[in-house]
Amino acid sequence: MPGIDGTTLREWRRARGWDVPQLARQLRRATTEPIAAHDGLIRMIRSWERGAHALSERYELLYRALGFDDGARRAEPEPGEPPASHYATLGAAASSCAETDVVEVCCRTPDGRIAFVPVSLCRPAREADPAAAVAPEPLPGPAAAESRPAERFLAARRALRDNDNLFGPRDVIPLAVRQLAALRELAKSLRGADHRELLVPQIQFADLLGWLYQDSCSYDAASRWLDRALEWSRALGDDCCVAFILARKSQLACDTRDTVTAIAAAGAAMRLDGGRQPLTVAAAATYGAHGHALDGDASATRRLYDKARDALRDAGARPARWATFLDAAYVDVYQAHSLAALGDHAAAADGFGAAIRKLRPGYHRDRGVYLAREARARAASGEHDRAAELAAQAMAIGAETRSARIFSELSAAREASPAARDSPAMARIRAALSAAQ
């Protein structure tokens, strides 16, 4: 594989959610001819990923059979980037390979770009504990939180979630994959309650990756990560956790316009939770309502939005483990989305405008999505100049965050109505959107 280095091979493996033994098993299943024994293949994979040896053509074909694509390259620092000391550190991730002596620090440059800066580590005289070698550096926080691995990973997940809201998914995905790989490697060294406690951040990372791929409009990858989150939730034996992942699957089904799954998954989530986590019920009712709107059932849509708001009031100030992103503005913006699906574009546009004004600070990318949806509704209701203004704002956020959802909504906005397509304002947006894409 000329031009493919070990780091690329390692990142591809981790993006699939496999550790080295799992990849070895997959390679053996992908061939009908004899290849290296399992333990020997593990050693070979580690050697390839360290760059000590190159893949032979035989194993290159097996990697490709498993879906390896050498077209993707990790972004290299561009000429003129300031040295690492000038970066503002966002987070760090250690490799899950115990043989590495480099960690990568995720940094934001002064001009707004994100780069992963390699930082060499000095090995101690004696071999370090493999579990310690793969665990990510703890984020600053109380000493009690640093002493518990689950708390450290939960803090890292929150930081990545916040960075996604501000900067979009594409720069966050690699770091989330590394953190999850480190978490799973660490879990191998733990037993009992400590091992079980790590399942919660493991589920949350899988859900986060599902969301990151969903925002990238990579729906198959999003579905795979949510399936994994559901599997781990069932292993945890926590019905509230399972209910939340079912609600998320309903949301994903809405994005793919699979109304049957959206409605069924939302109903299952509400039944399973039983009101123990009102925010989860509110989320499930919201996504179920939109599923009914996509199906053309206005009365069921209204009924479920009423249920979502009742659950939101029940939540009050009660502590919540799941769906903490959900508030009144979130329900309002989804209801506006449903009104548009039902064909009431004028009411949808007004609903988006009111909900956007109530969004929490920091929801930068989501604001871009909602602005694009309002632009689509304004264009469909004949307000072409206003639609163009909103589309321009959304496009600026889309350029910053590289959110595929924003550009998908803008593409729909420019096709909202024949009159909108012919208006000078929308023509400018159409040209700018073509250039941006």
PAKE-671411 format. One line per field, with one value per residue: x, y, z of N, C-alpha, C in turn; residue number from 1; residue in one letter. Coordinates in steps of 0.05 Angstrom, whole numbers. Last residue first. Layout:
// residues N
n.x c(X  ...)
n.y c(Y  ...)
n.z c(Z  ...)
ca.x c(X  ...)
ca.y c(Y  ...)
ca.z c(Z  ...)
c.x c(X  ...)
c.y c(Y  ...)
c.z c(Z  ...)
gudren c(NUM  ...)
roke c(A  ...)
// end
This chain:
// residues 437
n.x c(-402  -393  -415  -468  -479  -476  -518  -561  -559  -573  -625  -651  -653  -681  -723  -730  -736  -784  -819  -816  -789  -742  -690  -662  -672  -643  -592  -597  -598  -546  -515  -527  -509  -455  -416  -371  -366  -360  -399  -445  -444  -454  -504  -537  -535  -558  -609  -629  -630  -665  -713  -722  -733  -778  -828  -859  -858  -809  -775  -786  -768  -713  -699  -707  -666  -622  -629  -619  -565  -543  -554  -520  -470  -478  -495  -477  -537  -600  -650  -689  -688  -706  -761  -779  -764  -795  -847  -847  -842  -889  -928  -914  -919  -948  -934  -913  -861  -870  -885  -836  -805  -834  -821  -766  -768  -794  -757  -716  -739  -745  -694  -643  -593  -598  -609  -594  -594  -616  -648  -703  -727  -772  -799  -851  -842  -830  -878  -909  -882  -893  -949  -953  -930  -969  -1012  -993  -986  -1037  -1057  -1028  -995  -955  -906  -881  -911  -893  -840  -849  -867  -821  -789  -819  -819  -764  -757  -792  -767  -719  -739  -758  -745  -790  -830  -820  -782  -813  -848  -813  -788  -830  -842  -794  -796  -843  -830  -784  -800  -837  -807  -752  -722  -674  -690  -721  -680  -655  -697  -698  -649  -659  -695  -660  -627  -665  -675  -626  -626  -669  -653  -593  -557  -510  -527  -559  -518  -491  -531  -536  -485  -489  -528  -502  -463  -495  -519  -475  -463  -509  -508  -476  -487  -460  -496  -485  -434  -446  -482  -449  -413  -448  -459  -407  -401  -441  -421  -375  -395  -419  -379  -350  -376  -358  -306  -318  -346  -308  -245  -198  -171  -207  -214  -173  -195  -239  -213  -185  -229  -252  -211  -210  -261  -256  -218  -245  -292  -279  -276  -329  -372  -366  -354  -393  -411  -361  -345  -383  -368  -317  -330  -359  -318  -286  -320  -323  -270  -267  -305  -281  -235  -226  -195  -215  -255  -225  -200  -235  -196  -171  -173  -121  -101  -126  -90  -48  -12  -40  -43  12  60  124  187  236  249  195  196  172  133  119  62  32  -28  -78  -116  -165  -168  -167  -120  -93  -117  -130  -111  -102  -44  -25  34  80  98  64  49  -3  -51  -85  -55  -88  -108  -132  -157  -146  -97  -78  -10  42  72  76  82  34  39  66  34  -9  -7  -52  -107  -104  -139  -173  -163  -160  -205  -227  -263  -246  -218  -174  -148  -138  -102  -59  -42  -19  20  41  54  118  140  137  93  58  23  54  59  6  -1  35  13  -35  -15  2  -46  -72  -27  -31  -73  -103  -163  -207  -215  -241  -228  -179  -195  -224  -184  -154  -190  -191  -138  -139  -208  -254  -283  -270  -233  -191  -174  -159  -117  -80  -70  -48  -1  29  12  12  47  28  17)
n.y c(483  537  542  530  573  617  605  607  659  684  664  687  740  735  677  625  595  614  593  538  525  502  496  521  487  441  463  474  422  407  442  425  372  376  426  458  503  546  538  540  594  614  592  620  671  659  644  692  721  688  695  748  744  709  686  642  596  574  610  599  546  554  586  550  515  549  558  507  500  542  523  480  507  532  534  574  588  558  595  632  646  599  602  643  621  573  595  622  576  548  582  577  522  469  418  381  399  446  424  400  445  465  424  433  481  467  432  469  505  473  422  374  357  313  259  232  242  296  321  367  414  390  346  362  394  353  326  365  367  316  318  355  325  285  314  333  283  263  303  297  254  248  227  269  270  223  240  280  250  221  263  278  231  227  274  263  217  240  275  240  180  151  142  94  72  39  75  108  71  54  102  109  63  74  122  107  63  90  130  147  192  200  230  192  157  189  189  134  130  160  126  84  110  116  63  46  78  57  4  -25  -65  -66  -92  -51  -16  -43  -42  13  25  -4  25  74  59  45  95  124  97  109  165  217  269  290  281  226  226  248  210  166  188  191  137  121  152  129  77  91  114  63  25  35  6  -46  -41  -31  -77  -125  -101  -79  -82  -69  -14  6  -4  30  80  82  83  131  167  158  176  230  246  240  276  330  349  341  367  435  474  476  424  398  418  393  340  341  350  304  266  281  268  213  200  213  179  129  131  171  213  259  271  286  333  368  383  375  307  258  228  161  100  70  62  37  -14  -29  2  7  -22  21  75  107  144  207  224  275  295  320  355  364  424  467  539  592  620  598  529  482  413  353  316  250  217  164  114  50  1  -3  32  73  137  190  255  317  384  436  487  532  541  556  511  491  548  566  549  554  502  460  393  348  307  240  218  170  131  79  45  -20  -62  -113  -114  -85  -124  -162  -134  -130  -182  -187  -148  -132  -71  -61  -52  -10  19  5  -24  -69  -90  -102  -142  -182  -197  -219  -262  -295  -308  -335  -350  -324  -362  -400  -372  -342  -284  -258  -281  -258  -205  -211  -226  -179  -143  -164  -154  -95  -73  -33  10  33  69  35  25  76  86  47  65  115  99  74  102  94  95  32  -24)
n.z c(-38  -50  -101  -90  -56  -90  -125  -89  -72  -120  -127  -85  -107  -155  -163  -181  -136  -117  -154  -143  -78  -57  -71  -32  11  0  9  63  84  70  98  150  150  146  171  175  207  171  132  164  177  126  116  151  128  78  93  111  62  32  60  50  -4  -5  19  3  31  16  41  94  97  87  130  171  159  168  222  240  228  259  310  311  315  366  422  455  493  471  435  426  373  351  360  326  275  274  274  225  191  203  184  129  117  127  112  147  150  177  226  241  251  294  330  336  362  410  434  442  477  523  517  518  532  563  552  617  671  711  769  764  755  707  686  677  632  596  594  568  519  499  495  454  414  410  389  340  313  310  274  226  192  154  165  187  234  258  268  304  347  359  377  423  453  464  495  538  559  575  614  655  673  686  649  622  588  555  529  502  467  436  409  379  346  315  289  260  229  196  170  150  138  161  205  232  248  286  325  338  362  407  433  443  480  522  536  556  602  629  638  641  629  601  555  535  521  482  442  434  414  366  341  336  298  254  243  226  179  150  146  145  156  197  237  242  262  312  334  339  375  419  428  443  489  521  528  557  603  622  629  673  712  703  723  777  793  757  733  683  636  597  601  569  519  521  524  476  440  455  440  384  370  384  347  298  306  306  256  239  266  294  331  372  380  386  436  468  461  483  537  549  544  586  628  621  632  687  708  700  733  788  803  783  820  864  847  796  736  671  647  645  584  571  574  555  596  636  614  612  653  621  634  663  652  615  554  540  483  436  405  346  341  298  290  264  253  271  273  317  322  371  379  409  411  414  438  430  433  430  450  462  427  432  442  477  467  493  478  464  472  427  404  408  412  360  315  263  194  146  110  151  174  140  155  133  77  40  3  20  55  73  72  72  25  40  71  31  -2  34  39  -13  -16  51  86  117  185  221  231  269  238  226  278  289  251  269  317  297  269  310  333  287  231  164  119  67  38  41  83  124  172  181  189  237  272  271  293  346  363  361  363  324  305  258  276  286  232  216  251  232  180  192  218  179  113  46  3  -23  0)
ca.x c(-401  -385  -387  -454  -481  -457  -491  -556  -554  -547  -604  -646  -640  -653  -718  -728  -713  -759  -816  -807  -812  -767  -709  -660  -683  -672  -599  -595  -622  -569  -515  -533  -538  -469  -438  -371  -369  -343  -371  -438  -440  -430  -481  -533  -525  -530  -591  -625  -615  -638  -701  -716  -711  -753  -812  -858  -881  -834  -775  -792  -796  -729  -697  -725  -693  -627  -631  -646  -585  -540  -567  -549  -476  -472  -506  -459  -511  -578  -630  -688  -682  -678  -745  -782  -754  -765  -838  -850  -822  -862  -927  -914  -893  -955  -941  -942  -867  -860  -904  -859  -796  -833  -849  -775  -755  -806  -783  -711  -732  -769  -708  -671  -595  -595  -624  -596  -570  -621  -623  -693  -699  -765  -770  -846  -850  -810  -854  -916  -881  -865  -936  -965  -916  -942  -1015  -1000  -964  -1018  -1069  -1026  -1015  -979  -927  -871  -913  -921  -845  -840  -885  -844  -781  -812  -845  -778  -742  -796  -795  -719  -726  -777  -728  -769  -831  -841  -773  -792  -859  -831  -772  -816  -862  -803  -774  -841  -854  -784  -780  -845  -828  -762  -751  -674  -672  -733  -700  -641  -688  -722  -654  -639  -704  -682  -616  -653  -697  -637  -605  -669  -675  -606  -581  -510  -507  -571  -539  -478  -520  -559  -494  -469  -533  -525  -454  -477  -536  -490  -444  -502  -528  -466  -504  -445  -493  -512  -438  -427  -492  -473  -404  -436  -481  -420  -384  -443  -446  -373  -382  -435  -399  -340  -379  -386  -310  -302  -360  -329  -264  -215  -155  -197  -234  -171  -170  -244  -232  -170  -209  -267  -219  -186  -254  -276  -211  -220  -294  -284  -251  -307  -364  -376  -336  -380  -430  -378  -330  -383  -395  -320  -314  -373  -341  -275  -312  -347  -280  -249  -310  -307  -232  -245  -188  -192  -263  -242  -184  -231  -221  -170  -178  -145  -94  -122  -110  -70  -3  -33  -68  -3  35  101  163  223  269  210  189  196  134  134  79  44  1  -69  -94  -158  -166  -192  -139  -104  -97  -142  -107  -120  -59  -33  5  71  110  69  77  15  -29  -92  -60  -66  -116  -110  -159  -174  -104  -95  -37  22  69  57  92  51  26  61  57  -3  -5  -25  -98  -106  -114  -175  -166  -135  -204  -206  -273  -260  -243  -193  -156  -156  -128  -72  -57  -39  -3  45  35  97  139  162  109  82  14  45  83  20  -17  39  40  -36  -28  22  -27  -83  -44  -17  -56  -88  -136  -211  -201  -244  -255  -180  -178  -238  -205  -141  -183  -215  -147  -122  -181  -241  -289  -289  -259  -205  -183  -181  -141  -90  -81  -73  -21  17  29  -6  36  46  0)
ca.y c(454  526  547  513  546  615  606  582  638  690  657  659  735  743  703  647  589  620  622  549  531  502  482  533  514  439  452  496  439  391  444  453  377  367  409  437  477  544  539  516  575  623  584  591  667  669  624  670  731  691  668  740  760  701  708  666  613  560  609  626  552  536  597  573  506  538  581  517  482  542  548  475  491  547  515  552  596  562  574  621  667  606  582  645  647  572  578  637  597  536  577  603  535  496  436  380  372  447  441  384  427  480  427  408  480  486  421  446  515  483  443  380  378  339  280  230  230  279  314  340  415  412  344  343  407  373  312  356  390  324  299  361  349  278  299  351  301  249  300  322  252  264  208  260  292  224  216  287  270  207  249  297  242  206  270  287  215  220  286  255  202  154  167  95  91  28  53  119  86  35  90  129  66  50  121  131  60  67  138  120  191  184  242  216  147  182  214  147  115  170  153  80  102  140  80  34  82  85  9  0  -72  -51  -105  -76  -8  -39  -68  -2  38  -11  -3  72  67  25  72  133  97  81  153  189  256  289  309  235  216  262  237  164  182  216  155  109  157  157  81  76  131  87  21  46  35  -39  -47  -11  -51  -118  -122  -75  -87  -97  -32  8  -17  1  71  82  61  106  165  152  148  213  247  225  247  317  350  328  339  414  471  500  446  392  426  422  348  336  370  330  265  283  296  229  196  226  208  135  132  152  187  249  262  262  309  361  381  389  335  268  245  189  117  76  73  65  1  -25  -14  18  -21  -4  55  102  120  192  218  251  301  297  358  345  407  447  511  577  626  625  549  501  442  367  337  272  223  190  133  77  4  1  12  49  114  171  227  300  357  429  458  530  530  577  527  480  525  572  546  578  519  476  422  356  334  259  225  189  158  95  64  1  -34  -104  -130  -73  -98  -168  -142  -106  -171  -206  -146  -145  -92  -53  -68  -26  27  20  1  -51  -82  -82  -118  -169  -185  -196  -240  -283  -293  -312  -357  -327  -339  -400  -384  -371  -300  -247  -288  -287  -211  -202  -245  -204  -140  -165  -182  -111  -74  -59  0  10  80  46  3  62  102  46  38  113  115  58  97  91  121  55  0)
ca.z c(-38  -24  -97  -109  -45  -67  -135  -104  -53  -108  -147  -83  -81  -155  -151  -201  -153  -102  -153  -169  -95  -41  -88  -58  11  -1  -18  44  87  60  69  142  153  122  178  155  220  195  124  151  199  140  100  155  155  79  81  130  85  24  58  78  5  -18  30  -14  35  8  11  83  102  69  103  169  158  141  204  243  217  230  301  310  291  342  402  449  482  491  437  453  392  348  375  355  284  274  296  249  191  209  213  142  117  137  91  142  138  150  212  235  230  270  322  323  336  392  426  426  451  509  531  511  512  577  538  588  660  688  755  771  762  725  692  699  657  602  606  595  537  503  514  481  423  420  414  361  317  326  302  242  213  147  155  161  215  250  251  277  335  350  352  402  443  448  470  522  549  555  591  638  663  706  663  642  608  571  546  523  487  453  426  399  366  333  306  277  251  211  189  156  130  137  185  221  228  262  312  326  337  387  424  425  454  509  526  531  582  622  620  650  642  626  573  544  541  507  452  444  439  386  346  354  325  266  252  250  201  155  162  140  137  172  228  233  235  295  327  323  348  408  421  419  466  513  514  532  583  617  607  648  713  697  695  761  792  776  738  706  660  598  613  598  526  519  545  501  439  460  468  401  365  398  376  304  303  332  272  225  273  276  308  363  377  363  412  466  453  455  523  550  525  559  625  618  605  668  709  687  704  777  813  770  794  867  851  823  751  696  644  658  606  564  586  537  571  640  619  588  654  635  617  661  649  639  568  547  512  444  427  360  344  318  282  284  244  274  251  319  315  352  383  391  425  396  440  421  452  420  441  485  424  447  425  474  464  486  491  469  473  451  402  403  436  379  329  286  219  160  114  127  180  149  147  155  89  62  -7  23  33  76  68  96  27  22  83  53  -13  24  61  -4  -33  26  79  98  160  220  208  278  248  204  263  306  250  242  317  316  254  291  348  300  255  190  126  93  36  40  64  97  160  176  166  212  267  263  265  330  360  343  373  329  332  256  266  309  250  202  253  260  185  177  233  200  136  70  13  -24  0)
c.x c(-379  -383  -377  -424  -465  -456  -470  -527  -547  -540  -576  -625  -632  -639  -688  -721  -708  -735  -790  -802  -801  -791  -737  -680  -683  -684  -629  -601  -621  -594  -538  -535  -545  -499  -454  -393  -368  -343  -352  -409  -432  -424  -455  -508  -519  -519  -562  -606  -609  -620  -672  -703  -702  -729  -783  -841  -880  -859  -801  -793  -804  -758  -713  -723  -713  -655  -636  -650  -612  -560  -565  -564  -507  -480  -503  -469  -493  -553  -610  -666  -678  -670  -716  -764  -756  -754  -808  -841  -823  -841  -900  -912  -892  -930  -949  -952  -896  -866  -896  -880  -820  -825  -851  -804  -763  -794  -796  -737  -727  -762  -731  -682  -623  -595  -622  -613  -570  -594  -629  -668  -688  -735  -762  -817  -845  -816  -833  -892  -890  -864  -907  -952  -927  -926  -988  -1001  -969  -993  -1049  -1036  -1013  -1001  -953  -890  -903  -925  -874  -843  -876  -864  -805  -806  -840  -804  -756  -782  -800  -747  -724  -764  -745  -749  -809  -842  -795  -783  -837  -841  -790  -800  -849  -823  -781  -819  -851  -807  -781  -826  -837  -783  -761  -703  -671  -716  -715  -660  -673  -714  -679  -643  -685  -693  -638  -641  -686  -658  -615  -649  -676  -627  -596  -535  -506  -553  -553  -498  -507  -550  -517  -476  -513  -532  -478  -469  -519  -506  -457  -483  -522  -484  -493  -461  -477  -510  -466  -430  -473  -483  -427  -426  -470  -443  -395  -425  -449  -398  -378  -420  -415  -359  -369  -389  -339  -306  -345  -342  -286  -235  -172  -182  -225  -190  -167  -218  -235  -188  -193  -248  -234  -194  -230  -270  -231  -214  -268  -283  -254  -281  -338  -362  -345  -366  -418  -398  -345  -368  -395  -347  -316  -357  -356  -298  -301  -341  -306  -260  -292  -312  -258  -244  -206  -186  -240  -250  -201  -216  -215  -197  -177  -148  -119  -114  -105  -90  -25  -25  -62  -29  19  78  139  197  257  230  206  187  159  134  93  64  13  -38  -88  -135  -159  -191  -163  -123  -110  -122  -122  -118  -76  -50  0  41  103  82  84  43  -9  -72  -68  -74  -91  -120  -136  -176  -133  -105  -52  -6  49  52  72  60  44  46  49  21  3  -24  -70  -94  -119  -147  -167  -138  -180  -206  -253  -269  -259  -220  -178  -165  -147  -100  -70  -56  -26  19  44  79  116  163  135  98  37  37  76  45  -3  24  45  -9  -30  11  -6  -62  -51  -37  -45  -72  -122  -185  -209  -230  -257  -207  -179  -221  -220  -163  -170  -209  -173  -131  -165  -215  -276  -296  -279  -232  -200  -192  -164  -116  -94  -86  -48  -4  14  12  18  32  18)
c.y c(443  496  535  517  527  586  603  582  612  668  662  650  705  736  709  674  611  615  629  579  542  508  484  520  526  467  449  487  463  408  428  454  406  372  401  416  453  515  535  515  547  603  591  582  637  666  633  649  708  702  670  712  752  718  704  688  639  577  595  625  579  542  580  585  529  528  571  542  494  524  550  500  486  532  528  533  572  572  580  599  656  627  589  626  650  598  576  621  614  557  565  600  562  512  464  400  369  421  443  399  409  463  444  411  455  484  440  434  491  492  453  402  389  363  307  253  230  268  293  333  388  414  365  342  388  388  333  343  383  348  307  343  358  302  293  337  320  266  285  318  276  263  222  240  283  247  216  264  277  226  233  283  262  216  250  284  239  216  266  267  219  177  171  120  93  46  42  98  97  49  70  117  87  53  97  129  83  63  114  123  162  179  226  228  171  173  208  173  126  155  164  106  96  133  104  52  70  91  39  7  -48  -58  -92  -92  -32  -30  -64  -29  22  0  -13  43  66  33  51  110  105  79  123  171  229  277  310  264  224  252  251  191  178  210  180  127  145  164  110  80  117  106  47  42  48  -8  -39  -16  -30  -91  -111  -98  -85  -103  -61  -12  -17  -15  41  72  59  83  139  149  140  184  230  224  232  286  335  328  330  387  450  497  471  415  420  432  378  344  366  351  292  283  300  258  212  224  222  165  139  153  165  220  249  252  284  335  373  387  349  298  257  206  146  95  82  78  30  -9  -9  -1  -11  -1  27  79  118  168  202  248  276  307  335  345  387  430  493  548  608  632  577  524  458  397  352  291  247  193  161  94  32  5  17  27  91  149  211  272  340  402  454  502  531  567  550  496  516  547  553  575  545  494  437  385  339  286  244  194  179  123  82  18  -13  -75  -123  -88  -85  -143  -149  -113  -144  -194  -164  -142  -105  -77  -57  -43  11  30  18  -24  -63  -72  -95  -143  -170  -182  -215  -260  -280  -295  -332  -335  -344  -374  -382  -386  -329  -263  -279  -295  -241  -209  -237  -224  -166  -161  -183  -140  -92  -54  -26  -1  57  57  13  40  89  62  36  86  114  73  82  84  118  80  25)
c.z c(-56  -24  -71  -105  -64  -56  -113  -115  -68  -88  -136  -104  -78  -129  -151  -189  -173  -119  -138  -168  -122  -58  -76  -78  -17  -2  -21  15  68  62  56  112  144  125  152  162  201  206  148  142  187  163  113  140  160  107  81  119  105  46  50  78  33  -8  20  -5  20  12  2  53  91  72  83  141  156  138  175  226  218  217  271  302  288  317  374  428  476  478  458  456  421  368  373  370  314  285  297  273  216  210  220  173  131  139  101  122  131  135  182  219  221  246  296  314  321  364  405  416  432  481  514  529  508  558  552  577  629  678  733  756  770  730  711  706  680  627  613  609  565  522  520  502  450  428  426  388  340  332  320  270  232  168  148  148  187  230  241  258  307  336  341  376  420  437  452  495  530  542  568  613  644  698  684  659  630  593  565  541  509  474  445  419  387  354  326  298  270  235  207  178  131  126  159  200  216  240  286  312  323  360  403  415  434  482  511  519  555  600  611  630  653  642  600  562  552  529  479  455  451  414  368  360  345  294  265  261  227  179  168  156  128  150  202  223  224  266  308  315  329  380  408  409  441  490  504  515  557  598  601  625  686  695  686  731  776  771  756  709  685  623  615  612  557  526  544  524  465  459  474  430  382  394  392  333  309  329  298  240  261  280  288  336  366  359  386  442  450  445  492  534  525  539  597  614  601  640  690  686  690  746  802  779  779  839  853  826  780  710  671  651  619  589  579  548  553  614  622  592  628  634  633  645  647  634  594  563  517  474  436  381  358  319  305  273  267  265  251  297  317  347  363  398  405  412  422  428  444  442  432  476  446  443  442  456  461  484  481  483  480  452  429  402  433  403  350  300  242  186  128  132  155  156  158  147  112  73  15  11  37  51  71  95  51  22  66  67  9  14  54  19  -23  10  53  92  143  195  205  255  260  215  240  292  266  241  290  316  272  276  330  315  270  212  154  96  63  38  64  75  131  164  159  187  241  256  255  300  343  341  355  344  339  283  263  300  273  220  239  263  212  181  219  215  158  94  37  -13  0)
gudren c(437  436  435  434  433  432  431  430  429  428  427  426  425  424  423  422  421  420  419  418  417  416  415  414  413  412  411  410  409  408  407  406  405  404  403  402  401  400  399  398  397  396  395  394  393  392  391  390  389  388  387  386  385  384  383  382  381  380  379  378  377  376  375  374  373  372  371  370  369  368  367  366  365  364  363  362  361  360  359  358  357  356  355  354  353  352  351  350  349  348  347  346  345  344  343  342  341  340  339  338  337  336  335  334  333  332  331  330  329  328  327  326  325  324  323  322  321  320  319  318  317  316  315  314  313  312  311  310  309  308  307  306  305  304  303  302  301  300  299  298  297  296  295  294  293  292  291  290  289  288  287  286  285  284  283  282  281  280  279  278  277  276  275  274  273  272  271  270  269  268  267  266  265  264  263  262  261  260  259  258  257  256  255  254  253  252  251  250  249  248  247  246  245  244  243  242  241  240  239  238  237  236  235  234  233  232  231  230  229  228  227  226  225  224  223  222  221  220  219  218  217  216  215  214  213  212  211  210  209  208  207  206  205  204  203  202  201  200  199  198  197  196  195  194  193  192  191  190  189  188  187  186  185  184  183  182  181  180  179  178  177  176  175  174  173  172  171  170  169  168  167  166  165  164  163  162  161  160  159  158  157  156  155  154  153  152  151  150  149  148  147  146  145  144  143  142  141  140  139  138  137  136  135  134  133  132  131  130  129  128  127  126  125  124  123  122  121  120  119  118  117  116  115  114  113  112  111  110  109  108  107  106  105  104  103  102  101  100  99  98  97  96  95  94  93  92  91  90  89  88  87  86  85  84  83  82  81  80  79  78  77  76  75  74  73  72  71  70  69  68  67  66  65  64  63  62  61  60  59  58  57  56  55  54  53  52  51  50  49  48  47  46  45  44  43  42  41  40  39  38  37  36  35  34  33  32  31  30  29  28  27  26  25  24  23  22  21  20  19  18  17  16  15  14  13  12  11  10  9  8  7  6  5  4  3  2  1)
roke c(Q  A  A  S  L  A  A  R  I  R  A  M  A  P  S  D  R  A  A  P  S  A  E  R  A  A  S  L  E  S  F  I  R  A  S  R  T  E  A  G  I  A  M  A  Q  A  A  L  E  A  A  R  D  H  E  G  S  A  A  R  A  R  A  E  R  A  L  Y  V  G  R  D  R  H  Y  G  P  R  L  K  R  I  A  A  G  F  G  D  A  A  A  A  H  D  G  L  A  A  L  S  H  A  Q  Y  V  D  V  Y  A  A  D  L  F  T  A  W  R  A  P  R  A  G  A  D  R  L  A  D  R  A  K  D  Y  L  R  R  T  A  S  A  D  G  D  L  A  H  G  H  A  G  Y  T  A  A  A  A  V  T  L  P  Q  R  G  G  D  L  R  M  A  A  G  A  A  A  I  A  T  V  T  D  R  T  D  C  A  L  Q  S  K  R  A  L  I  F  A  V  C  C  D  D  G  L  A  R  S  W  E  L  A  R  D  L  W  R  S  A  A  D  Y  S  C  S  D  Q  Y  L  W  G  L  L  D  A  F  Q  I  Q  P  V  L  L  E  R  H  D  A  G  R  L  S  K  A  L  E  R  L  A  A  L  Q  R  V  A  L  P  I  V  D  R  P  G  F  L  N  D  N  D  R  L  A  R  R  A  A  L  F  R  E  A  P  R  S  E  A  A  A  P  G  P  L  P  E  P  A  V  A  A  A  P  D  A  E  R  A  P  R  C  L  S  V  P  V  F  A  I  R  G  D  P  T  R  C  C  V  E  V  V  D  T  E  A  C  S  S  A  A  A  G  L  T  A  Y  H  S  A  P  P  E  G  P  E  P  E  A  R  R  A  G  D  D  F  G  L  A  R  Y  L  L  E  Y  R  E  S  L  A  H  A  G  R  E  W  S  R  I  M  R  I  L  G  D  H  A  A  I  P  E  T  T  A  R  R  L  Q  R  A  L  Q  P  V  D  W  G  R  A  R  R  W  E  R  L  T  T  G  D  I  G  P  M)
// end
